């Protein structure tokens, strides 16, 4: 169940239905104030450093121990939502980059497995950051019994946010919602008048649990950036990952483990064809929100296709169906485990 200001969301209405819960949260003064504080916080530009960082890509999740990881974060979120769950007692932190409604239920269960453990009565601080009004929100009057206002799902961001808050509300765990910087709270207009997100990335300082806006560069979106990006796409066709977030981080050993994945040989030909598209065509074909993508979106797509053209056979990437494992080195970076 979701709590705000220490109170469970059973008031002012006996029960929330559909989009009433989301509408109520968007209008809650405490959450509005928290969003404003976050948006007023200077964005942290994250490059490689000796500090122990962990980066989470789209559809990935990671649960970290503050004694092993100093900072954990994600970016490149437009219609996606970054979810942070912090256990007040153990200080364990789980973070995910959710991009699809169907990964929410199982994804939450994956995140809770280590951040909660056997303590179902644990108090959990929750932060939701990302997504924007890619489609205007439409409110309608709720039923006479609830008295609230309902939201009609549309676009990509709204259905995802709606699913996440409903899933949290229906679980047994206690979620103290600390940050709700999503949708209207995370939307501005660019110079062309298009709606774009205000915050598309963030980082969590694990020692304090504090969250700040952040932007990562190539040196900090590591290790194994391109393979992990490819895995996001191919996992949608893999029955094993159906409805799941992608596991990447070994919490106990503080290492990255990229599980094997496959792609068809013709992906190299498809990648070559896509490589011939103009930048504007790539944005229109490959993004759910073309006007909101970061400046390096097209470059990242081209680097993925270059890799697939060079390595059309997945067995060259995952030799012997073995995972790609990376351990921290003395400089704070990651080294391939042999």
Buried (B, 14 or more C-beta within 10 A) or exposed (E): EBBBEEEEBEEEBEEBBBBBBBBBBBEBEEBBEBBEEBBEBEBBEBEBBEEBBBBBBBBBBBBBBBEBBBBBBBBBBBBBBBBBBBBEEBBBBBBBBBBBBEBBBBBBBBBBEBBBEEEEEBBBBBBBBBBBBBBEBEBEEBEEEBEBBBBEBBBBBBBBBBBBBBBBBEBEBBBBBBBBBBBBBBBEEEEEEEBBBBBBBBBBBBEEBEBBBBBBEEEBBBBBBBBBBBBBBBBEEBEEBEEBBBBBBBBEEBBBBBBBBBBEEEBBEBBBEBBEBEEEEBBEEBBBBBBBBBEEBBEBBBBBBBBBBEBBEBEEBBEEEEBBBBBBEEEEBBBEEE
